């Protein structure tokens, strides 16, 4: 165990720290996560469509059909233009890290993004890439606009007005030259791409990313994500916060595509979504520790019992820091095997449950921190997903049990020694 810890500390931790400190990755992660409320609202507005499919006909079906236009209208301006929100939010997060006016920079990112993903159609502009299929271009739009703006500010190529001018007017004029240069660059990129490849820019980018996009929605990719998440937690680093910088753009794009396909009556194909990660693979928190918390509550060890009682309610809502730091799980040799490798077993079972149709595919992204099982049901509208979640938690409880009993035995021995010394 010591040799393994030393190896991981030497080779894995420096990489994790670099990822955690990398401005662009963290801005992408934070911007994508900030986009989740938009996806949640759009997902909720698709529930009437899902329920209509369940009922098929009858009075409930007729009532849902009557009110569905109201909900689908909301979905049209949330999920269907998701990439616009993403461009703004990612740019805002990156600009904040550079201490640049992030509101104006966010607006510039939207302008750049619309130029890159837009294309002419008869009597209008094509909107095919404003939704989930334009999410990866929104990352390019945001980073490009912020970096160009930062360069211009650094070189003092901006308009400065006297201090007597109202701040709002001064900020608008300061953003004028960066806006002009950014949209010019975006227009050049869009037109050169069409001329050289015969494709519009987002189509070209999606073609380049196709191997990576298809690879991320596989069992090996899921296993790597969960493994590194658990390993980082074990060494005291916030696993999801670090690993999501890499996987969240893919998972959010998959989820948005599932939602759009479901609304359009097309096949739902993606398994790895943001909702699936938190409501299935990390339900009750990283390591699926609810079973461990219950074992701690029932423990004869006073320290464990106290931690378990304090952790039970947060764990039900997916917050398990109290048990991770209180048990503790961090750098605890007794917990290494169940905490790191137990969730990999659940991941394999979950993947095949979705792939074989045992559980309905993710068709919504429910809000975070929902009680155990609730998020899984809202995500799939399938009661079997709830059964799977509780089955996974029971399985993890059984995996934790022998390791916990060894840890408990040692802790009780320490408590008894302390009492004898008193």
N, C-alpha and C positions, 0 to 999 in steps of 0.2 A: 504493500500500500504506500509506504514512504517513497519507494522508487518511482511508482506511478505518479504520485503527487509531484515529486521533483521534476519528472519529465514534462508533465503538463504545465507546471508553473514556468518551466524554462522555455517551452516552445509554443504553447497555446496562449498563455496570458498576454505576451507582447502583441500578438495578432489581435486578440480581443480588445486590448486597450487602444490599438490604432484604429480599429473600427469604431469604437466608442467615441474617439476624439475627431474622427474624420468629418469635417463640416458638411460636405455634400451628402454623404450617406445619412447622416443624422437629420439633415434638412428634408431629404426625401422621406425618411421614416416618419418624422413628425408631421410633415405635410400630408402624407397619405393617411396617417391616423386621424389628423384633424378633419379629413374628408369623410370619416366614418359616419358622423351624424347625417350627412346628406344621403349616404347609402342606406342607413337605417330607415329614414323617412321614406325613401323610395321603395324599400323592401316592404314596409308596413302597408304602403298603398297598393301593393300587389296581392296582399292577402285576400281581398274579395275575389280576384281572378282565380286564385288557388282554391278557395272554398267553392266557387262556382264549378270548378272541375271535379271537386269531390262529390257535390250533390247531383250534378248532371241535369236535374230538372226539378220541378215542384215549386211551392210557394217561396221557400227560402232562396232558391236559385233565382226566381223572378225578382225578389227584393234586392238581392245582391246585384243583379244585372242592371236594375234601375239606378242604383247609386254608384255603380262602377265607373261611369265617366268622370265623376268628381275625383276619384282616387287616381285613375289613369292619367288625368291631366297633371296632377302633382308629380307622378312618376316621370312624365315627359320632360319636366323641367328640373328634375333632380338626377336620377340615374342616366337619363339619355343625354345629358350634357356634363357628365361627371368630370371629364378631363379639363374643362374650363376651371372648375373649382380647384382641381388638383394643381394646375399651373399656378394659380394665384397663391394657394396655401404653401406650396413648396418654395416658391420665390420669396414669400414673406418670411418663412423660417430661415432661409439661407441669408437673406438681407439682414435679418436680425442678428445673425452670427457675425456679420461684417460691420454692424453698427451703421447700416444704411437705412434711410427712410423706407420701411418695408411696405407701407401702403402704396405709395407711388410706384415702387418697383414691382409690386404685385400686379398693378394695373398694366404696366408695360409688358409683364409676362403674359397676360391675357391677350394683348394685342399681337404679340409675337406668336403665341399659340394658334390664334385664329388664322393668321396668315399661313402658318405651316400646315395646319390640318384642313383648311378650307379649300374648296375647289369649285370651279364654275359648273353650274348645270343650267338647263334652260329656265330662264326667268328667276334665277336665284343662285344660292350658294349651297353646295353639298354639305350635309351635316352627318355623314356616315361615321366620321371619326371624332365626333364631339363627345361620345360616350366612352364606354370601357375600352374600345379598340384604340382610343387616342391617349390612353393613360401614359404609355411609355414616351410618347412624343411630348406630353406635358412636362415630364422630367427634363427633357432636352430644352424645352421652351423656358422653363424656370431657371435652370442653371445658366443657359446662354444669356438671358436678359440680365440676370444679376451680375454675372462676371463682366459683361460689357459695360454695364452701369458702374460697377466698382472701378474698372480701368479708367473710365472717363472722369470719375470723381477724383481718382488718384492723380490723374494728369491735369486736373483742374479745368477740364473741358465742359464746363457747365455755366449757366447764366447766373450771375450774382446780382441781386437787386439790393438797394439800400435798406438798412435796418428799419427805416421808417415805414417801409411797405409791409402790409399785414402778412403774417407768417404763412397763411394759406396760399396767398398769391405768390410769395417767394418760393415755396415748395413746388408749386405748379410750374413756374418758369425754370426752376432748377432741373426738373424732370424732362423739360422739352427736348434738349439736345440728345440725352440718352434715349428718349422715345424715338426720335427721328432716326438715329443710327441703328437702333435695335430693329425697327420695322424694315429698314432698308436691307439689313443683313438677312432678316427672315425672308424677305421677298426674293433676294438673290438665291438663297438656299432652295426655296420652293421652286423657283423657275429653272435653276440649273438641274435640279433633280428630275424634273419633268423632261427637260431637253435631253439629258444624258441617259436616263433609264427608261423613259416612257411611262414612269409611274409617279403618282403624287407622293410627297414626302412621307406621310404616315404609312402608306402601303409599302414603300421602300424599306422603312425602318422595321416594320413588322416582318418583312421577308428576312432581314438580317437577324432578327431576334427569334425567329421561329424555332431553331434548335433549342435555345435556352428556355423559351416559354413552354415548349412541350416537355422538356426534361424536368422542370420544376414540379409538374403535376404527376409525379411518379412516386412509387413506394421508396426507392433508394433516397430520393431527395427529401421526402418527409422524415425518414429515419435519421438522416444527417442533421436536419433542422432540430429535431427533438433531442438527439444525442448532444449536440453542442449547447443547446439551451440548458439541459440538465447539468452538463459538465461545468458550465460557467457559473450556474447557481451554486453548485457544490463548492466552488472556490470563492464564493462570496460576491460574485458579480451578477448583476441583474440580467439573467439569460435572455428573456424575450426582448428586453430593451436593446440588446446588442445584436442578436441574430435577426430581429425583425427589420433591421436596416437593409438586409439583403433580401429576405423573402416577402416582406409585406407588399411591395409593389406588384409582385406576381399574384399573391393570394387575393389582394383586393381586386385586381384586374379579372381574375378567374371568377370571383364572386359576382362582380358587376356583369360579366358576360353571362353567367348562369341566370341572373335576374332578368336581363334583357331577353335572353332566349326563351325563358319560361313565359314572359309576358307576350312574346310573339308566337308562342305555340311551337317553338323549335325544340330540339333535343337539348337537355341539360347534361353537360359532359364533364365538368370539372369537379374534382373531389376536394382539392386543397384550397379552401377559402379561409378568409379571416375568421368567419364565424365557426367553421369546422375546427380550426386550431384552438380557439378559446372555449368552445362549448362541448368539444369531444376530447381532443388530445390533451388539453390543459384544464379540463373541468375541475373545479374546486382548487385551482391553482397548479403551478408547475409541480410535476411529480404526482398528481392526483392523490393528494395526501389526506383526504377526508377520512379514509379508513384508519390511517395512522393516528389522526386526531382522536377518533373514537377509542382506539386502543389506549391512548394516553389518558383520556378521561377516566377509564376503568382501571388504570394502573394503581398498584399499591405504593408506588413511588410518589411522594407528595409533590415533588417538583414537576414531574410529568403530568400529574393530574391537574395541577394549577395551570400549566401551559395549555393543556388540552381544553379546559373549560374556557380559557380566554380566547382560544383559536377557533372554537366550533362555529360560532355565528359568522365571523369573517370568511371561514372556509366554505361555508354553504354558498356564499356569494362570490366565490372565486378569488378571495384574498387570503393567501396562506403565508404571508411574511411572518406572522406571529409564530407559526410552527417551524418555519425554515430557520429563523434566528433564535427561537426559544427552545427548541428541542436540545441542542441545535442540530440541523441537518448539515450545515456548512462545515466542511472539513471533519466530519464525523465518520470514522472508518466503518462503523456499524451500518450507516445509512447509504454508503456509496453504491453498493450493488442494487438495492431496491429502488433508490431514488433516480439513479442514472439509467439503469437497464430495464426496470419495470415498465416505464412509459413506452419503451420501444416495442414491447409485447402488445400493449394496447394499440399502438400505432398500426402494427401489422393487422391486427384483428379489425380495426376500424376501416382500414383501406379496403380490405376484402369484403367487408360488410357493405360498403358503398358500391364497390365495383360489381358485386354480384347481385345488387338490387335488394339485398336483405333490409337495408335502410334506404329511404328515399334520399335523393341527391339534394345538396344545399341549394335552396331557391330563395333564400333571404339572409340578410345579415342582421340578427337581432341586437339590441343594445347590450353592452357589456355588463358584467357584475350582476347577472340574473341568477336566481336560485338554481341549484343543480337540477338539470333535466328540462327546465323551462326554456332555456335558450336553444337546446337541441331540438325541442318540439317546434318552436317558432321558426327555426332554420329550415326544417324539413317538412313540417306538418305531418309527421309520421310518428305514431306512438311507439313504434319499435325503436326509434332513436333514443327515447327516454329509457326504455328497458335496457338498451345497450349501455347507456351512461351509467346506470346503477350497477349493471353487471361488471363494467370496467372498474368501478370504484370498489366493489366487493373483491374482485380479482386482485386489485392493488393492495387491498387490506390484507389479503392472504399472503401476498408477496412480502409485505412489510412485517407480518407477524413474527416469523422466527428471528429476524434481525432485531426487531424491537424487543423481544423477550431477552435476547442476549444483552442488549443495551440496558434494559430495565434491571436485570440482575446485577450488573456492575453499579448502577446508580443507587440501588437499594443498599448494596454493600457499603457504599460511601456514606449514605445517610445514617446507617447503623453505626458506623465507625465514629461519625461526628457526634452522635448521641452518647456513645460510650465515653468519648473524650470529655464531654461536658459533665 
